[in-house]
Amino acid sequence: MGVVNTGIKRRARLLGEALRPPRQLTGPGVEANSAAQVAPDAATPQKAPEKAAPKGPRPPKKTVAPDYGVDAMPRQVEAPVFVLAPVRSGSTLLRMLLNSHSRIRAPHELHLRTLGVELTPGFSDQSMLELGLDKVELEHVLWDRVLHLELERSGKDVVVDKTPGNVWAWERLAHAWPKAKFLFLLRHPEGVVSSLENRKSNTSTRAQNEANALKYFEPLERARAALDGHTLTYEDLTSDPERVMRGVCAYLEVEFEESMLEYGEQDHGRLRPNLGDRSDNIKSGRIQAARTFGEGAAELSPEMAEYAAAWGYED
């Protein structure tokens, strides 16, 4: 009988343990959560704040001449279009007008010159060399594929990149694509500097903003002297957009479309930092008149005045 009673008690104890709510574990390596046990409905998990992506060093504002050690591979895009222009010169407006064309894909700034590959010495560098590819040409193949992807996604057949940093890579772009087309977009030097000064994030002095602008002007002028291309100005683009865009379309060998001038009716993707202008003027979807500079404007430094004269802004 004693054995029977013991068995019944043991089964009752096991059944009670099975029906009892689980105990909260505590101890080394186990974090207690008494609040959740007492009032589970009131304990709302808090989402950790998203951390901003760490900022790396900005790409250098200078021309880097690579060593072309192998022959160029065939390109998927034979004749891409590159806008060569300083910062704050209206290149985002131009790219949106171009992107509004049924045949032209002009995405945000692509920053191709900063898109690189790394090869491991003795392994992938030798492997790629056996395929006729070195680091430089492999980067060109990558750039070409990016441009081709944009055409595939959009269903268009002309692709344009308007990254201001292209002014430091024009020689490499011309080498990678011998049939590339170039649009030279100019703006009055004072317009470039004053636009830099009016940025919400500006903390630079007038002299620093001028020095920044000059870093773009010098390679841009060298490119204009060396390359065949089509030159337009921001002032003409905003005052007579149809005439200017007809000239651009003729150079690109596409028919002008009236809808290009209504760029606000088209989808141009999100406006993101470091990928183009995000000002209210651009967001308005309308072409805004350019600022003029007459009496009362800041006097240009000799270096700035030299470019103003070369670009037809000064007598």
Residue pairs with C-beta under 8 A, 6 or more apart in sequence:
24 32
24 33
24 34
24 37
26 32
33 43
35 42
35 43
36 43
59 111
59 113
59 114
59 165
61 165
61 168
61 212
61 215
61 216
62 168
62 215
63 168
63 169
63 171
63 219
64 168
65 171
65 172
66 136
66 172
67 136
68 136
68 137
68 175
69 134
69 136
69 137
70 129
70 132
70 133
70 134
70 136
70 137
71 132
71 137
72 137
72 140
72 175
72 176
73 132
73 133
73 137
73 140
73 141
75 144
75 176
75 177
76 144
76 145
76 147
76 148
77 144
77 147
77 148
77 151
77 159
77 177
78 177
78 179
79 177
79 179
79 180
79 181
80 147
80 159
80 160
80 161
80 177
80 180
80 181
81 158
81 159
81 160
81 161
81 180
81 181
81 182
81 183
81 252
82 160
82 161
82 162
82 166
82 170
82 173
82 180
82 181
82 182
82 183
83 91
83 94
83 95
83 160
83 161
83 162
83 163
83 166
83 182
83 183
83 185
84 166
84 167
84 170
84 182
84 183
84 184
84 185
84 220
84 223
84 224
84 229
85 91
85 94
85 162
85 164
85 167
85 183
85 184
85 185
85 186
85 187
85 216
85 220
86 164
86 167
86 187
86 192
86 213
86 216
86 217
86 220
87 164
87 192
87 196
87 212
87 213
87 216
88 187
88 191
88 192
88 195
88 196
88 213
88 277
89 164
89 185
89 186
89 187
89 191
89 192
89 234
90 185
90 187
90 234
90 237
90 238
90 290
91 162
91 164
91 185
91 276
91 277
92 162
92 276
92 277
92 282
93 234
93 237
93 238
93 263
93 277
93 282
93 287
94 162
94 183
94 185
94 232
94 237
95 106
95 107
95 108
95 160
95 162
95 268
95 276
96 106
96 263
96 266
96 268
96 282
97 237
97 241
97 245
97 260
97 261
97 263
98 104
98 106
98 160
98 248
98 260
99 105
99 106
99 107
99 160
99 263
99 266
99 268
100 257
100 259
100 260
100 261
100 262
100 263
100 265
100 266
101 158
101 249
101 254
101 257
101 259
101 260
102 156
102 257
102 259
103 156
103 157
103 158
103 254
104 156
104 158
104 159
104 160
104 252
104 254
105 150
105 151
105 154
105 156
105 158
105 159
105 160
106 159
106 160
106 161
106 162
107 150
107 159
107 161
107 269
108 269
108 271
108 272
108 275
108 276
109 161
109 162
109 163
109 164
109 165
109 274
109 275
109 276
110 146
110 147
110 161
110 163
111 163
111 165
111 274
112 143
112 146
112 161
112 163
112 166
112 169
112 173
113 163
113 165
113 166
113 168
113 169
113 172
114 165
115 139
115 142
115 143
115 146
116 135
116 139
117 135
117 138
117 139
117 142
119 125
119 128
119 135
119 138
125 134
125 135
128 134
128 135
128 138
133 141
140 176
143 176
144 176
144 177
147 159
147 161
148 159
150 159
151 157
151 159
158 252
158 254
160 183
162 276
164 216
166 173
167 216
167 219
167 220
167 223
168 219
170 182
170 219
170 223
170 227
173 180
174 180
174 182
174 227
181 229
181 230
181 251
181 252
182 223
182 227
182 228
182 229
182 230
183 229
183 230
183 231
183 232
183 248
183 251
184 220
184 223
184 224
184 229
184 230
184 231
184 232
185 231
185 232
185 233
185 234
185 237
186 231
186 232
186 233
186 234
186 311
187 233
187 234
187 235
187 290
188 234
188 235
188 293
188 308
188 311
188 313
189 213
189 217
189 300
189 304
189 305
189 307
189 308
189 311
189 313
190 293
190 297
190 298
190 300
190 304
190 308
191 234
191 235
191 290
191 291
191 293
192 213
192 216
193 206
193 209
193 210
193 213
193 298
193 304
194 291
194 293
194 298
196 202
196 204
196 209
196 212
196 213
197 204
197 206
197 209
202 209
204 212
206 298
210 301
210 303
210 304
213 304
214 303
214 304
214 307
217 307
221 307
221 310
223 229
224 231
230 247
230 248
230 251
232 244
232 247
232 248
233 311
233 312
234 290
235 290
236 243
236 244
237 244
237 245
237 287
238 287
238 288
238 289
238 290
239 289
239 290
241 261
241 287
242 256
242 258
242 261
245 256
245 260
245 261
246 256
249 255
249 256
249 257
250 256
259 265
259 266
261 287
262 285
263 285
263 287
264 284
264 285
264 286
265 285
271 277
271 278
271 282
271 283
272 278
276 282
281 288
300 308
300 314
305 314
308 314
309 315
